[in-house]
Amino acid sequence: MSKIDVTLVKSTIGRPGKHHKVVRSLGLRKLNQTVRHEDNPCIRGMVEKVSHLVRVETVEEE
């Protein structure tokens, strides 16, 4: 199964509380922090909710 790298590129300051919770549940705490997740529908749904705050890159498994 492939993985994705999710990077927080914009701050959550001034955003609705739901956006804060989604970003935290993705494991992101600071700007420009990157976390790696399995590419599944649950993670993709969370990324879609905050797509204006994060950058997503697909990582190929070796």
MORAGI-V875463 format. One record per backbone hydrogen bond with DSSP energy under -1.0 kcal/mol. NH is the residue of the N-H (numbers start at 1). CO is the residue of the C=O. If there is no record, write none. Layout:
BEGIN
{{NH | CO} {NH | CO}}
END
This chain:
BEGIN
{{3 | 59} {4 | 37} {5 | 57} {6 | 35} {7 | 55} {8 | 33} {9 | 53} {10 | 53} {15 | 12} {20 | 16} {21 | 17} {22 | 18} {23 | 19} {24 | 20} {25 | 21} {26 | 22} {27 | 24} {28 | 23} {32 | 8} {33 | 30} {35 | 6} {37 | 4} {39 | 2} {40 | 38} {44 | 40} {45 | 41} {46 | 42} {47 | 43} {48 | 44} {49 | 45} {50 | 46} {51 | 48} {53 | 50} {54 | 50} {55 | 7} {57 | 5} {59 | 3}}
END
